[in-house]
Amino acid sequence: MVRPLICLVFWLITTSSEAFGISFHAYHGQEEIHASLRQLARQNPNLVHFHTLGYSEQGRNIDYVVVSHGEPESLPAIYINGTHHGDEKASTEGVLGLIDYLVKYRQLPVVRELLSNYAIYLQPLVNPDGHAANRRFDARGLDPNRDYAFPGRRDEDSFKTPAIRLVRDLTNKVRFRAALALHSGMEGVLWAWAHSAERPADFDVFFTLAKLTAQAMGMSQYRQSYSDYPALGEFIDYAYMTHGTLAMTVEVANNPTPPAEDLDAVVKRAVAGSVSFMLGIMDLDRGELSIIRNSPTRKDIIPWARANERATRQGL
């Protein structure tokens, strides 16, 4: 894959002081994030489109932007979100860094090509109430990334949180070609299914994209999500089940909220992985992605009981 490697090399040679229009040496509050997204849209009206998706349980804005050189409604769409879990603030900053990168480097040939072929939907905060409280759950103590429908659980038994209903509605409206959910708490790339050990129909494609993404981030871990630990009600399963969206989870840092002095490097790595993923999707759609056929997977799938015990210990 030439283009993802070009992207990675670009990131490696770009100094942190030049890489962004905004600084990532400290975490950003929600008012600052809201103002920054609106300002980007005002300053770049033909490139950035600001939207408020709705409001959280406690009335906080849930905003997103669409970045594209074309008309968003006429292009296939890719969706990248962060902060399903409110204490995973590295994921928030990763999405902000990606927004800033795409805007600042919109004329870089590889970025321009991407933005001319896709509408990129970017949502830094899925769970603003949890972010404000610095805790994993939403205002009612529910885990947003266990609230989606999946094979075996109906819509009626899911979508109890306002924020996830909003994500559901956006997903159903746009029908994304591909998606990433940024998280933090480990380093690795995971793909659907999370609820089942059964291989998805697109296993080899997922494996290939996950390997590209992980390599761009300097990570060695990439596997089907169930092989990490089983989970019911994750975003990636809902998006893939409902619309065939090639949806993956990217865990950007071992620490959910790394020290501020480490944030710049974490954000750069998250952006490198996200861009490589999107370029991989573009090559896939052009028939130019070299799929790793009959790709291997981890054979020692963690038994359900032991995985749940480990997940409980880690607050997962």
Residue pairs with C-beta under 8 A, 6 or more apart in sequence:
1 212
1 276
1 279
1 280
1 283
1 289
1 290
3 110
3 279
3 282
3 283
4 212
4 216
4 275
4 276
4 279
4 280
6 110
7 110
7 216
7 272
7 275
7 276
7 279
8 215
8 216
8 272
8 276
10 108
10 110
11 19
11 216
11 268
11 271
11 272
14 268
16 24
16 264
16 265
16 268
19 101
19 264
19 268
20 97
20 100
20 101
20 104
20 267
21 100
21 103
21 104
22 28
22 36
22 96
22 100
24 93
24 96
24 97
24 263
24 264
24 267
25 260
25 261
25 263
25 264
26 260
26 263
27 89
27 92
27 93
27 257
27 260
27 263
28 36
28 92
28 93
28 96
30 60
30 61
30 125
30 128
30 131
30 132
33 63
33 92
33 96
33 124
33 125
34 61
34 63
36 96
37 50
37 63
37 65
37 99
37 124
38 50
40 48
40 50
40 65
40 99
40 100
40 103
41 48
41 49
41 50
41 65
44 103
46 69
47 67
47 68
47 69
47 103
47 106
47 115
48 65
48 66
48 67
48 99
48 103
49 65
49 66
49 67
49 68
49 72
50 63
50 65
51 63
51 64
51 65
51 66
52 61
52 62
52 63
53 62
53 63
53 64
53 123
53 166
53 167
53 170
54 62
54 162
54 166
55 61
55 62
55 162
56 62
56 127
56 128
56 129
56 138
56 139
56 162
56 163
57 129
57 138
57 139
57 140
57 161
57 162
57 163
58 129
58 132
58 139
60 128
60 129
60 132
61 128
62 123
62 125
62 126
62 128
62 163
62 166
63 123
63 124
63 125
64 81
64 121
64 122
64 123
64 124
64 170
65 99
65 121
65 122
66 72
66 77
66 119
66 120
66 121
66 122
67 99
67 102
67 103
67 115
67 119
67 120
67 122
68 75
68 115
68 116
68 118
68 119
68 120
69 106
69 112
69 115
69 116
70 115
70 116
70 117
70 119
72 119
73 119
75 117
75 118
75 119
76 117
76 118
76 119
76 177
76 285
77 118
77 119
77 120
77 121
77 174
77 175
77 176
77 177
78 118
78 119
78 120
78 121
78 176
78 177
78 178
78 179
78 278
78 281
79 121
79 122
79 123
79 170
79 171
79 174
79 176
79 178
79 179
79 180
79 239
79 245
80 95
80 98
80 120
80 121
80 122
80 123
80 179
80 180
80 181
80 182
80 274
81 95
81 122
81 123
81 124
81 126
81 167
81 179
81 180
81 181
81 182
81 235
82 88
82 91
82 92
82 93
82 94
82 95
82 123
82 124
82 125
82 126
82 181
82 182
82 183
83 89
83 91
83 92
83 95
83 124
83 125
83 126
83 127
83 128
83 130
83 131
83 182
84 91
84 126
84 127
84 144
84 145
84 181
84 183
84 235
85 91
85 127
85 130
85 136
85 137
85 143
85 144
85 145
85 183
85 185
85 256
86 127
86 128
86 129
86 130
86 131
86 132
86 133
86 134
86 135
86 136
86 137
86 138
87 130
87 131
87 134
87 135
87 136
87 256
87 257
88 136
88 183
88 184
88 185
88 256
88 257
89 131
89 134
89 184
89 256
89 257
90 184
90 252
90 253
90 255
90 256
90 257
90 258
90 263
90 266
90 267
90 270
91 182
91 183
91 184
91 252
91 270
92 124
92 125
92 131
93 263
93 266
93 267
93 270
94 182
94 184
94 252
94 266
94 267
94 270
94 271
94 274
95 122
95 123
95 124
95 182
95 270
96 124
96 267
97 267
97 268
97 270
97 271
98 122
98 270
98 271
98 274
98 275
99 122
99 124
101 111
101 271
101 275
102 111
102 115
102 120
105 111
106 112
106 115
110 279
111 275
113 282
114 120
114 275
114 278
114 279
114 282
117 282
118 177
118 278
118 281
118 282
120 278
121 170
121 174
121 176
123 167
125 131
126 144
126 163
126 164
126 167
127 138
127 144
127 163
128 163
129 138
129 139
129 163
130 136
130 137
130 138
130 139
130 144
133 139
134 257
136 143
136 315
137 143
137 144
138 144
138 161
138 163
140 161
142 160
142 161
143 233
144 161
144 163
144 164
145 181
145 183
145 231
145 233
145 234
145 235
146 231
146 232
146 233
146 234
147 158
147 159
147 160
147 161
147 164
147 233
148 158
148 159
148 164
148 168
148 233
148 234
148 235
148 237
148 238
149 155
149 157
149 158
149 159
149 233
149 238
149 241
149 242
150 158
150 194
150 195
150 232
150 233
150 234
150 237
150 238
150 241
151 195
151 196
151 237
151 241
152 195
153 232
153 233
158 164
158 233
159 165
159 168
167 235
168 238
171 238
171 239
171 242
171 243
171 245
172 242
172 243
175 243
175 245
176 239
176 243
176 245
176 247
177 245
177 246
177 281
177 285
178 245
178 246
178 247
178 277
178 278
178 281
179 235
179 236
179 239
179 245
179 246
179 247
179 248
180 247
180 248
180 249
180 250
180 274
180 277
181 234
181 235
181 236
181 247
181 248
181 249
181 250
182 249
182 250
182 252
182 270
182 274
183 249
183 250
183 251
183 252
184 251
184 252
184 253
184 254
184 255
184 256
184 257
184 258
184 266
185 251
185 253
185 254
185 255
185 256
185 314
185 316
186 221
186 251
186 254
187 217
187 219
187 221
187 251
187 252
187 253
187 254
188 214
188 219
188 220
188 221
188 222
188 223
188 228
188 251
189 210
189 213
189 214
189 217
189 219
189 221
189 222
189 248
189 249
189 250
189 251
189 273
190 210
190 222
190 223
190 224
190 225
190 228
190 236
190 248
190 249
190 250
190 251
191 200
191 206
191 207
191 209
191 210
191 223
191 224
191 225
191 236
191 247
191 248
191 249
192 200
192 206
192 224
192 225
192 234
192 236
192 237
192 239
192 240
192 241
192 247
192 248
193 200
193 224
193 225
193 226
193 237
193 240
194 225
194 226
194 230
194 231
194 232
194 234
194 236
194 237
194 249
195 226
195 230
195 231
195 232
195 233
195 234
195 237
196 226
196 230
197 224
197 226
197 227
197 230
197 301
199 224
199 297
200 206
200 224
200 240
202 240
202 244
202 246
203 224
203 295
203 297
204 291
204 292
204 293
204 294
204 295
205 246
205 284
205 289
205 291
206 224
206 246
206 248
207 222
207 292
207 295
207 297
208 280
208 289
208 290
208 291
208 292
208 295
209 246
209 248
209 277
209 280
209 281
209 284
210 222
210 223
210 248
211 222
211 292
212 276
212 277
212 280
213 222
213 248
213 250
213 273
213 274
213 276
213 277
213 280
214 220
214 221
214 222
214 273
215 276
216 272
216 273
216 275
216 276
217 250
217 252
217 269
217 270
217 272
217 273
218 269
219 273
223 297
223 298
224 297
224 298
225 231
225 234
225 236
225 237
225 249
226 301
227 297
227 298
227 301
227 302
228 302
229 302
229 307
229 308
229 310
229 311
229 316
230 302
230 304
230 307
230 308
231 311
231 316
234 249
235 247
235 249
236 247
236 248
236 249
237 247
239 245
239 247
240 246
240 247
246 281
248 277
250 270
250 273
250 274
250 277
252 266
252 269
252 270
252 273
253 262
253 266
255 262
258 266
280 289
283 289
302 310
310 316
